[in-house]
Amino acid sequence: MIRLCILTMKQNKQKKDRYYHLLTRNMLLTIIIAAILPMLVVSSIILYQFDSSYHEKVYAHLEELVLKHKQNIDNFLKEKLGDIRLLATTFSFEELSDEDFLRDRLESLQQIFGPVFVDLGVVNARGIQVAYAGPFKLGKALYSTADWFQETINSKNFISDVFLGLRGLPHFIVAVRENFNGESWVLRATIDFMAFNNLVENIRIGETGFAYILNRKGELQTNTLIKEIPPGSPCADFVESGGGIERKTEIIEGVDELGEDALYVTACLKDGNWRLIFRQRASDAFRELYRTVRIAIAFMLLGVLGIVATGYFLSRRMVNRIAKSDKEKEMITEQVVETGKLASVGELAAGIAHEINNPVAIMVEEAGWIEDLLVEEEFKDGENLGEFHRALHQIRTQGKRCKEITHKLLSFAKKTDSRIQDVQLNDVIEELIALSAQRAKCSNVEIHSNLQENLPTVRVSQSELQQVLLNLINNALDAMEKIGGNLRISTRIEENSIIMGDHLQIEVADDGPGIPAANLAKIFDPFFTTKPVGKGTGLGLSICYGIIKKMGGSIEARSVIDGGTTFTVKVPLPKSKNENT
Protein backbone atom coordinates (compact mmCIF):
# COMPACT_ATOMS: atom_id res chain seq x y z
CA MET A 1 0.00 0.00 0.00
CA ILE A 2 2.81 2.41 0.94
CA ARG A 3 4.65 1.61 -2.31
CA LEU A 4 1.46 2.28 -4.27
CA CYS A 5 1.04 5.67 -2.57
CA ILE A 6 4.68 6.58 -3.27
CA LEU A 7 4.30 5.53 -6.92
CA THR A 8 1.12 7.59 -7.26
CA MET A 9 2.84 10.66 -5.78
CA LYS A 10 5.76 10.27 -8.20
CA GLN A 11 3.38 9.96 -11.15
CA ASN A 12 1.46 13.06 -10.07
CA LYS A 13 4.72 15.01 -9.69
CA GLN A 14 5.92 13.90 -13.13
CA LYS A 15 2.56 14.88 -14.61
CA LYS A 16 2.79 18.33 -13.02
CA ASP A 17 6.39 18.75 -14.19
CA ARG A 18 5.35 17.90 -17.77
CA TYR A 19 2.45 20.33 -17.55
CA TYR A 20 4.67 23.19 -16.34
CA HIS A 21 7.31 22.31 -18.94
CA LEU A 22 4.73 22.44 -21.75
CA LEU A 23 3.31 25.66 -20.31
CA THR A 24 6.80 27.23 -20.27
CA ARG A 25 7.44 26.14 -23.85
CA ASN A 26 4.09 27.43 -25.12
CA MET A 27 4.53 30.77 -23.36
CA LEU A 28 8.05 31.08 -24.76
CA LEU A 29 6.83 30.30 -28.28
CA THR A 30 4.01 32.82 -27.91
CA ILE A 31 6.42 35.53 -26.77
CA ILE A 32 8.86 34.71 -29.57
CA ILE A 33 6.17 34.73 -32.26
CA ALA A 34 4.54 37.89 -30.92
CA ALA A 35 7.85 39.78 -30.62
CA ILE A 36 10.23 38.36 -33.23
CA LEU A 37 7.86 37.93 -36.19
CA PRO A 38 6.83 41.62 -36.37
CA MET A 39 10.45 42.64 -35.86
CA LEU A 40 11.60 40.39 -38.70
CA VAL A 41 8.86 41.65 -41.01
CA VAL A 42 9.58 45.32 -40.28
CA SER A 43 13.36 44.78 -40.47
CA SER A 44 13.02 42.96 -43.80
CA ILE A 45 10.92 45.78 -45.24
CA ILE A 46 13.42 48.38 -44.02
CA LEU A 47 16.39 46.41 -45.38
CA TYR A 48 14.61 45.95 -48.72
CA GLN A 49 13.84 49.65 -48.99
CA PHE A 50 17.40 50.53 -47.98
CA ASP A 51 18.85 48.05 -50.48
CA SER A 52 16.67 49.42 -53.28
CA SER A 53 17.50 53.03 -52.51
CA TYR A 54 21.22 52.25 -52.21
CA HIS A 55 21.22 50.43 -55.55
CA GLU A 56 19.46 53.38 -57.16
CA LYS A 57 21.99 55.75 -55.64
CA VAL A 58 24.97 53.71 -56.89
CA TYR A 59 23.41 53.31 -60.35
CA ALA A 60 22.71 57.03 -60.59
CA HIS A 61 26.27 57.88 -59.52
CA LEU A 62 27.82 55.50 -62.04
CA GLU A 63 25.55 56.73 -64.82
CA GLU A 64 26.47 60.32 -64.04
CA LEU A 65 30.16 59.44 -63.99
CA VAL A 66 30.11 57.57 -67.30
CA LEU A 67 27.96 60.21 -68.98
CA LYS A 68 30.37 62.93 -67.88
CA HIS A 69 33.39 61.10 -69.26
CA LYS A 70 31.49 60.21 -72.43
CA GLN A 71 30.91 63.88 -73.03
CA ASN A 72 34.58 64.66 -72.37
CA ILE A 73 35.75 62.00 -74.83
CA ASP A 74 33.20 63.04 -77.49
CA ASN A 75 34.21 66.66 -77.07
CA PHE A 76 37.89 65.71 -77.43
CA LEU A 77 37.24 63.85 -80.68
CA LYS A 78 34.99 66.57 -82.05
CA GLU A 79 37.52 69.28 -81.17
CA LYS A 80 40.31 67.50 -82.98
CA LEU A 81 38.12 66.87 -85.98
CA GLY A 82 37.06 70.52 -85.87
CA ASP A 83 40.67 71.71 -85.77
CA ILE A 84 41.48 69.69 -88.90
CA ARG A 85 38.26 70.92 -90.56
CA LEU A 86 39.27 74.50 -89.81
CA LEU A 87 42.65 74.01 -91.50
CA ALA A 88 41.06 72.36 -94.54
CA THR A 89 38.54 75.14 -95.04
CA THR A 90 40.86 78.03 -94.18
CA PHE A 91 43.71 77.10 -96.48
CA SER A 92 43.68 75.81 -100.01
CA PHE A 93 44.97 72.51 -101.33
CA GLU A 94 47.93 74.26 -102.92
CA GLU A 95 48.90 76.01 -99.69
CA LEU A 96 48.64 72.87 -97.58
CA SER A 97 50.54 70.86 -100.22
CA ASP A 98 53.57 72.97 -99.38
CA GLU A 99 55.35 70.87 -96.72
CA ASP A 100 57.00 73.91 -95.13
CA PHE A 101 53.60 75.59 -94.78
CA LEU A 102 52.09 72.35 -93.53
CA ARG A 103 54.92 72.00 -90.98
CA ASP A 104 54.20 75.50 -89.72
CA ARG A 105 50.52 74.58 -89.25
CA LEU A 106 51.53 71.45 -87.29
CA GLU A 107 53.79 73.48 -85.04
CA SER A 108 50.95 75.93 -84.42
CA LEU A 109 48.63 73.11 -83.42
CA GLN A 110 51.24 71.59 -81.11
CA GLN A 111 51.85 74.97 -79.48
CA ILE A 112 48.15 75.31 -78.79
CA PHE A 113 47.22 71.72 -77.88
CA GLY A 114 50.50 70.15 -76.94
CA PRO A 115 51.69 66.89 -78.46
CA VAL A 116 48.13 65.75 -79.19
CA PHE A 117 48.66 66.18 -82.94
CA VAL A 118 51.54 63.90 -83.98
CA ASP A 119 51.60 64.71 -87.69
CA LEU A 120 49.63 66.16 -90.64
CA GLY A 121 49.26 64.82 -94.17
CA VAL A 122 47.59 65.91 -97.40
CA VAL A 123 46.32 63.05 -99.57
CA ASN A 124 45.04 63.49 -103.15
CA ALA A 125 42.10 61.70 -104.74
CA ARG A 126 44.29 58.74 -105.77
CA GLY A 127 45.31 58.13 -102.14
CA ILE A 128 48.83 59.47 -102.52
CA GLN A 129 50.13 61.59 -99.67
CA VAL A 130 51.41 64.67 -101.51
CA ALA A 131 52.60 66.53 -98.40
CA TYR A 132 53.62 65.38 -94.92
CA ALA A 133 54.68 67.11 -91.69
CA GLY A 134 55.74 64.97 -88.77
CA PRO A 135 58.47 62.90 -87.16
CA PHE A 136 58.14 59.91 -89.51
CA LYS A 137 59.24 59.31 -93.10
CA LEU A 138 55.84 58.95 -94.65
CA GLY A 139 56.21 61.18 -97.70
CA LYS A 140 54.44 59.86 -100.84
CA ALA A 141 52.79 57.13 -98.75
CA LEU A 142 49.95 55.36 -100.52
CA TYR A 143 46.63 55.17 -98.60
CA SER A 144 44.25 54.32 -101.42
CA THR A 145 43.41 50.94 -99.84
CA ALA A 146 43.33 52.15 -96.25
CA ASP A 147 39.94 51.87 -94.55
CA TRP A 148 40.17 55.33 -93.11
CA PHE A 149 40.82 56.86 -96.55
CA GLN A 150 37.86 55.07 -98.13
CA GLU A 151 35.58 56.06 -95.24
CA THR A 152 36.69 59.70 -95.44
CA ILE A 153 36.12 59.90 -99.22
CA ASN A 154 32.63 58.47 -98.74
CA SER A 155 31.56 60.37 -95.58
CA LYS A 156 33.61 63.63 -95.75
CA ASN A 157 34.57 63.32 -92.06
CA PHE A 158 36.00 60.30 -90.33
CA ILE A 159 37.60 59.23 -87.08
CA SER A 160 39.30 55.87 -87.37
CA ASP A 161 39.67 53.06 -84.85
CA VAL A 162 42.92 52.64 -83.04
CA PHE A 163 45.38 50.66 -85.19
CA LEU A 164 49.12 50.06 -85.51
CA GLY A 165 49.54 51.20 -89.11
CA LEU A 166 52.86 51.57 -90.88
CA ARG A 167 54.60 52.76 -87.71
CA GLY A 168 53.68 49.77 -85.56
CA LEU A 169 52.40 52.06 -82.80
CA PRO A 170 48.80 52.42 -81.63
CA HIS A 171 47.19 55.55 -83.02
CA PHE A 172 44.09 56.74 -84.77
CA ILE A 173 43.42 59.23 -87.50
CA VAL A 174 41.01 62.12 -87.92
CA ALA A 175 40.44 63.16 -91.51
CA VAL A 176 38.31 65.57 -93.54
CA ARG A 177 37.54 65.66 -97.27
CA GLU A 178 37.55 68.81 -99.45
CA ASN A 179 37.40 69.51 -103.24
CA PHE A 180 39.95 71.20 -105.47
CA ASN A 181 39.39 71.68 -109.19
CA GLY A 182 36.65 69.10 -109.16
CA GLU A 183 38.74 66.48 -107.35
CA SER A 184 38.58 65.38 -103.73
CA TRP A 185 41.51 65.62 -101.42
CA VAL A 186 41.92 64.64 -97.75
CA LEU A 187 43.62 66.40 -94.85
CA ARG A 188 44.49 63.89 -92.17
CA ALA A 189 46.08 64.11 -88.69
CA THR A 190 47.45 61.45 -86.37
CA ILE A 191 46.23 61.84 -82.76
CA ASP A 192 48.59 60.88 -79.94
CA PHE A 193 47.29 57.65 -78.42
CA MET A 194 48.52 58.35 -74.90
CA ALA A 195 46.68 61.66 -74.69
CA PHE A 196 43.48 59.90 -75.74
CA ASN A 197 44.12 56.89 -73.54
CA ASN A 198 44.62 59.03 -70.43
CA LEU A 199 41.08 60.33 -70.80
CA VAL A 200 39.83 56.80 -70.28
CA GLU A 201 42.36 55.58 -67.72
CA ASN A 202 41.45 58.43 -65.40
CA ILE A 203 37.97 56.93 -64.96
CA ARG A 204 38.54 55.05 -61.70
CA ILE A 205 36.20 54.42 -58.73
CA GLY A 206 36.94 52.26 -55.74
CA GLU A 207 39.46 49.48 -55.87
CA THR A 208 38.17 47.61 -58.91
CA GLY A 209 36.48 50.23 -61.09
CA PHE A 210 38.05 51.04 -64.48
CA ALA A 211 36.96 51.96 -68.00
CA TYR A 212 37.78 50.95 -71.54
CA ILE A 213 36.52 51.51 -75.10
CA LEU A 214 35.43 48.86 -77.62
CA ASN A 215 34.87 49.26 -81.33
CA ARG A 216 32.16 47.46 -83.23
CA LYS A 217 34.49 44.52 -83.83
CA GLY A 218 34.99 44.00 -80.11
CA GLU A 219 38.58 45.33 -80.22
CA LEU A 220 39.96 47.33 -77.32
CA GLN A 221 40.68 50.95 -78.23
CA THR A 222 42.52 51.80 -75.04
CA ASN A 223 45.02 50.21 -72.73
CA THR A 224 43.20 48.52 -69.91
CA LEU A 225 43.54 45.94 -67.12
CA ILE A 226 42.08 43.27 -69.37
CA LYS A 227 43.57 42.08 -72.66
CA GLU A 228 40.42 40.80 -74.32
CA ILE A 229 36.68 40.66 -73.83
CA PRO A 230 35.67 37.31 -72.30
CA PRO A 231 32.96 35.26 -74.01
CA GLY A 232 29.52 35.89 -72.58
CA SER A 233 30.38 39.45 -71.56
CA PRO A 234 27.34 41.72 -71.06
CA CYS A 235 28.80 43.88 -73.88
CA ALA A 236 28.77 41.02 -76.36
CA ASP A 237 25.44 42.22 -77.78
CA PHE A 238 27.12 45.45 -78.84
CA VAL A 239 29.79 43.51 -80.70
CA GLU A 240 27.36 41.04 -82.21
CA SER A 241 25.07 43.79 -83.42
CA GLY A 242 27.96 45.56 -85.11
CA GLY A 243 27.61 48.74 -83.08
CA GLY A 244 24.68 51.10 -83.24
CA ILE A 245 23.66 54.67 -82.86
CA GLU A 246 21.91 54.25 -79.52
CA ARG A 247 23.15 57.01 -77.22
CA LYS A 248 21.55 56.17 -73.90
CA THR A 249 23.53 55.01 -70.88
CA GLU A 250 22.87 51.42 -69.75
CA ILE A 251 23.66 49.46 -66.58
CA ILE A 252 24.18 45.73 -66.96
CA GLU A 253 24.72 43.22 -64.14
CA GLY A 254 26.99 40.36 -65.10
CA VAL A 255 30.23 38.57 -64.25
CA ASP A 256 33.83 39.44 -65.03
CA GLU A 257 36.60 37.25 -66.45
CA LEU A 258 37.13 35.70 -62.98
CA GLY A 259 33.48 34.83 -62.50
CA GLU A 260 32.89 37.62 -59.95
CA ASP A 261 29.63 39.60 -59.97
CA ALA A 262 30.21 42.95 -61.62
CA LEU A 263 28.41 46.08 -62.79
CA TYR A 264 28.86 47.31 -66.38
CA VAL A 265 27.88 50.87 -67.27
CA THR A 266 27.99 51.56 -71.01
CA ALA A 267 27.58 54.58 -73.27
CA CYS A 268 27.96 55.05 -77.04
CA LEU A 269 30.80 57.10 -78.56
CA LYS A 270 31.58 58.24 -82.08
CA ASP A 271 28.01 57.90 -83.35
CA GLY A 272 27.61 54.42 -81.97
CA ASN A 273 30.80 52.97 -83.45
CA TRP A 274 32.55 52.92 -80.07
CA ARG A 275 31.27 51.87 -76.70
CA LEU A 276 32.61 53.36 -73.47
CA ILE A 277 32.40 50.69 -70.77
CA PHE A 278 32.95 51.18 -67.06
CA ARG A 279 33.25 47.99 -65.01
CA GLN A 280 33.28 47.61 -61.21
CA ARG A 281 32.84 44.53 -59.08
CA ALA A 282 29.58 44.43 -57.15
CA SER A 283 31.41 43.70 -53.89
CA ASP A 284 33.31 46.97 -54.37
CA ALA A 285 30.38 49.07 -55.55
CA PHE A 286 28.08 47.91 -52.77
CA ARG A 287 30.69 47.55 -50.04
CA GLU A 288 29.00 49.98 -47.67
CA LEU A 289 25.64 48.38 -48.38
CA TYR A 290 26.92 44.90 -47.55
CA ARG A 291 28.63 46.25 -44.43
CA THR A 292 25.43 47.94 -43.28
CA VAL A 293 23.39 44.80 -43.99
CA ARG A 294 25.83 42.67 -41.99
CA ILE A 295 25.65 45.09 -39.08
CA ALA A 296 21.85 45.17 -39.29
CA ILE A 297 21.67 41.37 -39.37
CA ALA A 298 24.05 41.18 -36.40
CA PHE A 299 21.85 43.57 -34.42
CA MET A 300 18.78 41.60 -35.49
CA LEU A 301 20.37 38.39 -34.25
CA LEU A 302 21.31 40.08 -30.98
CA GLY A 303 17.75 41.35 -30.71
CA VAL A 304 16.39 37.86 -31.40
CA LEU A 305 18.71 36.37 -28.78
CA GLY A 306 17.69 39.08 -26.33
CA ILE A 307 14.01 38.44 -26.98
CA VAL A 308 14.49 34.68 -26.63
CA ALA A 309 16.43 35.11 -23.38
CA THR A 310 13.91 37.60 -22.01
CA GLY A 311 11.01 35.41 -23.12
CA TYR A 312 12.60 32.38 -21.49
CA PHE A 313 13.19 34.31 -18.27
CA LEU A 314 9.66 35.75 -18.22
CA SER A 315 8.01 32.44 -19.09
CA ARG A 316 9.99 30.60 -16.41
CA ARG A 317 9.17 33.31 -13.88
CA MET A 318 5.47 33.32 -14.78
CA VAL A 319 5.28 29.52 -14.71
CA ASN A 320 7.10 29.46 -11.37
CA ARG A 321 4.56 31.92 -10.01
CA ILE A 322 1.73 29.81 -11.41
CA ALA A 323 3.28 26.70 -9.87
CA LYS A 324 3.69 28.51 -6.55
CA SER A 325 0.11 29.75 -6.74
CA ASP A 326 -1.13 26.24 -7.53
CA LYS A 327 0.84 24.87 -4.59
CA GLU A 328 -0.58 27.55 -2.30
CA LYS A 329 -4.07 26.75 -3.53
CA GLU A 330 -3.49 23.09 -2.79
CA MET A 331 -2.19 23.92 0.69
CA ILE A 332 -5.09 26.28 1.31
CA THR A 333 -7.47 23.58 0.17
CA GLU A 334 -5.79 21.13 2.50
CA GLN A 335 -5.94 23.71 5.29
CA VAL A 336 -9.63 24.31 4.65
CA VAL A 337 -10.21 20.57 4.82
CA GLU A 338 -8.09 20.36 7.95
CA THR A 339 -9.96 23.33 9.42
CA GLY A 340 -13.24 21.61 8.66
CA LYS A 341 -11.94 18.49 10.35
CA LEU A 342 -10.81 20.51 13.36
CA ALA A 343 -14.20 22.23 13.50
CA SER A 344 -15.91 18.85 13.43
CA VAL A 345 -13.53 17.56 16.09
CA GLY A 346 -14.24 20.68 18.15
CA GLU A 347 -17.97 20.13 17.92
CA LEU A 348 -17.47 16.47 18.78
CA ALA A 349 -15.23 17.40 21.70
CA ALA A 350 -17.80 19.88 22.94
CA GLY A 351 -20.52 17.22 22.73
CA ILE A 352 -18.34 14.68 24.50
CA ALA A 353 -17.46 17.21 27.19
CA HIS A 354 -21.15 17.94 27.71
CA GLU A 355 -21.97 14.24 27.90
CA ILE A 356 -19.12 13.58 30.32
CA ASN A 357 -20.02 16.54 32.50
CA ASN A 358 -23.40 15.11 33.53
CA PRO A 359 -22.17 11.64 34.70
CA VAL A 360 -19.23 13.26 36.45
CA ALA A 361 -21.64 15.51 38.36
CA ILE A 362 -23.69 12.52 39.33
CA MET A 363 -20.55 10.65 40.46
CA VAL A 364 -19.54 13.57 42.65
CA GLU A 365 -23.00 13.76 44.19
CA GLU A 366 -23.11 10.00 44.78
CA ALA A 367 -19.67 10.12 46.38
CA GLY A 368 -20.95 12.80 48.74
CA TRP A 369 -23.99 10.66 49.57
CA ILE A 370 -21.80 7.61 50.27
CA GLU A 371 -19.61 9.73 52.50
CA ASP A 372 -22.72 10.81 54.44
CA LEU A 373 -23.65 7.17 54.88
CA LEU A 374 -20.25 6.31 56.33
CA VAL A 375 -20.88 8.54 59.34
CA GLU A 376 -23.75 6.30 60.45
CA GLU A 377 -23.20 3.94 63.40
CA GLU A 378 -23.14 0.74 61.44
CA PHE A 379 -20.18 1.90 59.31
CA LYS A 380 -18.15 3.74 62.01
CA ASP A 381 -16.39 0.64 63.28
CA GLY A 382 -15.54 -0.86 59.91
CA GLU A 383 -11.93 -1.91 59.39
CA ASN A 384 -11.67 -0.18 55.97
CA LEU A 385 -13.40 3.02 56.94
CA GLY A 386 -10.22 5.05 56.35
CA GLU A 387 -9.72 3.57 52.91
CA PHE A 388 -13.34 4.34 52.05
CA HIS A 389 -12.91 7.97 53.06
CA ARG A 390 -9.68 8.30 51.07
CA ALA A 391 -11.23 6.70 47.97
CA LEU A 392 -14.34 8.87 48.20
CA HIS A 393 -12.23 11.97 48.64
CA GLN A 394 -10.18 11.03 45.57
CA ILE A 395 -13.34 10.36 43.53
CA ARG A 396 -14.83 13.69 44.50
CA THR A 397 -11.58 15.58 43.85
CA GLN A 398 -10.95 14.04 40.47
CA GLY A 399 -14.64 14.38 39.55
CA LYS A 400 -14.57 18.07 40.36
CA ARG A 401 -11.37 18.39 38.27
CA CYS A 402 -13.02 16.64 35.32
CA LYS A 403 -16.05 18.85 35.67
CA GLU A 404 -13.86 21.92 35.77
CA ILE A 405 -11.92 20.85 32.64
CA THR A 406 -15.04 20.04 30.66
CA HIS A 407 -16.60 23.29 31.76
CA LYS A 408 -13.61 25.26 30.53
CA LEU A 409 -13.52 23.30 27.26
CA LEU A 410 -17.20 24.03 26.67
CA SER A 411 -16.69 27.67 27.56
CA PHE A 412 -13.78 28.05 25.12
CA ALA A 413 -15.58 26.21 22.30
CA LYS A 414 -18.54 28.56 22.56
CA LYS A 415 -16.44 31.75 22.26
CA THR A 416 -16.51 32.22 18.48
CA ASP A 417 -18.00 35.68 18.44
CA SER A 418 -15.71 38.06 16.48
CA ARG A 419 -17.53 41.22 17.58
CA ILE A 420 -15.46 44.08 19.00
CA GLN A 421 -16.00 44.42 22.73
CA ASP A 422 -14.25 45.44 25.93
CA VAL A 423 -11.96 42.62 26.96
CA GLN A 424 -10.01 42.08 30.20
CA LEU A 425 -6.67 40.83 28.97
CA ASN A 426 -5.57 39.15 32.21
CA ASP A 427 -8.82 37.16 32.40
CA VAL A 428 -8.27 35.81 28.88
CA ILE A 429 -4.66 34.83 29.68
CA GLU A 430 -5.59 33.09 32.96
CA GLU A 431 -8.28 31.12 31.17
CA LEU A 432 -5.81 30.02 28.45
CA ILE A 433 -3.20 29.08 31.07
CA ALA A 434 -5.75 26.87 32.85
CA LEU A 435 -6.73 25.28 29.52
CA SER A 436 -3.07 24.55 28.64
CA ALA A 437 -1.98 23.41 32.12
CA GLN A 438 -2.50 19.69 31.50
CA ARG A 439 -0.52 19.70 28.22
CA ALA A 440 2.24 21.72 29.87
CA LYS A 441 2.44 19.18 32.69
CA CYS A 442 2.73 16.32 30.21
CA SER A 443 5.55 18.16 28.41
CA ASN A 444 7.36 18.87 31.69
CA VAL A 445 6.83 22.61 31.19
CA GLU A 446 6.06 25.03 34.01
CA ILE A 447 3.90 28.05 33.21
CA HIS A 448 4.75 31.30 35.03
CA SER A 449 2.56 34.36 34.76
CA ASN A 450 3.44 37.94 35.66
CA LEU A 451 0.29 39.89 34.98
CA GLN A 452 0.11 43.56 35.89
CA GLU A 453 -2.96 44.27 38.00
CA ASN A 454 -5.72 46.70 37.18
CA LEU A 455 -5.08 46.73 33.44
CA PRO A 456 -7.56 48.78 31.42
CA THR A 457 -9.81 46.95 28.99
CA VAL A 458 -9.03 46.80 25.29
CA ARG A 459 -11.63 46.92 22.53
CA VAL A 460 -10.94 43.85 20.43
CA SER A 461 -12.53 40.58 19.38
CA GLN A 462 -12.10 38.26 22.34
CA SER A 463 -12.15 35.12 20.22
CA GLU A 464 -9.47 36.49 17.85
CA LEU A 465 -7.28 37.58 20.78
CA GLN A 466 -7.69 34.10 22.30
CA GLN A 467 -6.68 32.57 18.95
CA VAL A 468 -3.48 34.64 18.84
CA LEU A 469 -2.41 33.94 22.43
CA LEU A 470 -3.34 30.25 22.28
CA ASN A 471 -1.26 29.86 19.08
CA LEU A 472 1.76 31.47 20.77
CA ILE A 473 1.36 29.24 23.86
CA ASN A 474 1.00 26.09 21.75
CA ASN A 475 4.08 27.02 19.67
CA ALA A 476 6.07 27.50 22.89
CA LEU A 477 4.90 24.13 24.24
CA ASP A 478 5.81 22.50 20.90
CA ALA A 479 9.30 23.98 21.14
CA MET A 480 9.83 22.56 24.64
CA GLU A 481 7.93 19.29 24.13
CA LYS A 482 11.02 17.06 24.30
CA ILE A 483 13.31 19.10 26.53
CA GLY A 484 10.89 20.72 29.02
CA GLY A 485 11.46 24.17 30.44
CA ASN A 486 9.62 27.28 31.51
CA LEU A 487 6.88 29.26 29.78
CA ARG A 488 6.65 32.85 30.97
CA ILE A 489 3.66 35.06 30.17
CA SER A 490 3.65 38.69 31.26
CA THR A 491 1.49 41.76 30.69
CA ARG A 492 2.04 45.42 31.36
CA ILE A 493 0.88 48.81 30.23
CA GLU A 494 3.16 51.00 28.11
CA GLU A 495 2.42 54.72 28.12
CA ASN A 496 3.34 57.54 25.77
CA SER A 497 4.95 55.35 23.12
CA ILE A 498 6.16 57.49 20.22
CA ILE A 499 5.07 54.96 17.63
CA MET A 500 1.84 53.52 19.07
CA GLY A 501 0.89 55.71 22.05
CA ASP A 502 -0.62 53.99 25.11
CA HIS A 503 -0.88 50.23 24.67
CA LEU A 504 -0.87 46.90 26.44
CA GLN A 505 2.13 44.68 25.98
CA ILE A 506 2.03 40.88 26.22
CA GLU A 507 5.20 38.75 26.21
CA VAL A 508 5.24 34.98 25.70
CA ALA A 509 8.73 33.58 26.30
CA ASP A 510 10.00 29.99 26.28
CA ASP A 511 13.25 28.08 26.95
CA GLY A 512 13.18 26.28 23.60
CA PRO A 513 16.05 25.78 21.16
CA GLY A 514 15.46 29.17 19.52
CA ILE A 515 14.94 30.18 15.88
CA PRO A 516 17.86 30.67 13.42
CA ALA A 517 18.36 34.26 12.24
CA ALA A 518 17.75 33.20 8.61
CA ASN A 519 14.28 31.91 9.52
CA LEU A 520 13.36 34.64 12.01
CA ALA A 521 12.51 37.14 9.25
CA LYS A 522 10.18 34.62 7.54
CA ILE A 523 8.18 33.20 10.45
CA PHE A 524 5.19 35.46 9.69
CA ASP A 525 5.13 34.52 5.98
CA PRO A 526 2.22 32.31 4.87
CA PHE A 527 3.02 28.59 4.68
CA PHE A 528 6.46 28.99 6.26
CA THR A 529 7.06 26.47 9.01
CA THR A 530 10.02 24.76 10.67
CA LYS A 531 7.87 21.98 12.08
CA PRO A 532 8.02 18.43 10.67
CA VAL A 533 5.80 17.57 7.71
CA GLY A 534 2.23 16.96 8.83
CA LYS A 535 2.62 18.79 12.14
CA GLY A 536 2.30 22.38 10.98
CA THR A 537 0.64 24.29 8.15
CA GLY A 538 2.67 27.48 8.30
CA LEU A 539 -0.47 29.59 8.66
CA GLY A 540 -0.67 30.06 12.45
CA LEU A 541 1.76 32.96 12.89
CA SER A 542 0.65 34.50 9.57
CA ILE A 543 -2.95 34.54 10.83
CA CYS A 544 -1.80 35.96 14.19
CA TYR A 545 0.11 38.69 12.38
CA GLY A 546 -2.97 39.61 10.33
CA ILE A 547 -5.25 39.66 13.40
CA ILE A 548 -2.92 41.91 15.44
CA LYS A 549 -2.41 44.27 12.46
CA LYS A 550 -6.19 44.49 12.07
CA MET A 551 -6.40 45.52 15.75
CA GLY A 552 -3.91 48.33 15.01
CA GLY A 553 -1.17 46.62 17.03
CA SER A 554 2.09 44.83 16.30
CA ILE A 555 3.73 41.47 16.87
CA GLU A 556 7.43 40.72 16.74
CA ALA A 557 9.83 38.00 17.77
CA ARG A 558 13.36 37.81 19.05
CA SER A 559 15.29 34.63 19.57
CA VAL A 560 18.65 33.27 20.64
CA ILE A 561 19.89 29.83 19.59
CA ASP A 562 19.64 27.54 22.65
CA GLY A 563 18.40 30.57 24.58
CA GLY A 564 14.68 30.53 23.81
CA THR A 565 12.26 32.73 21.92
CA THR A 566 10.16 35.69 23.03
CA PHE A 567 7.06 36.96 21.19
CA THR A 568 5.92 40.52 22.00
CA VAL A 569 2.34 41.54 21.22
CA LYS A 570 1.25 45.17 21.48
CA VAL A 571 -2.45 46.07 21.53
CA PRO A 572 -3.38 49.78 21.44
CA LEU A 573 -5.59 51.20 24.21
CA PRO A 574 -8.68 53.20 23.27
CA LYS A 575 -8.20 56.96 23.25
CA SER A 576 -9.82 58.94 26.06
CA LYS A 577 -12.67 61.30 25.40
CA ASN A 578 -10.41 64.29 26.14
CA GLU A 579 -7.94 63.16 23.46
CA ASN A 580 -10.73 62.73 20.98
CA THR A 581 -11.94 66.24 21.55
Summary of the structure (lengths in Angstrom):
residues: 581
radius of gyration: 58.7
end to end distance: 70.7
largest distance: 195.7
contacts: 1654
relative contact order: 0.06
helix: 55%
strand: 21%
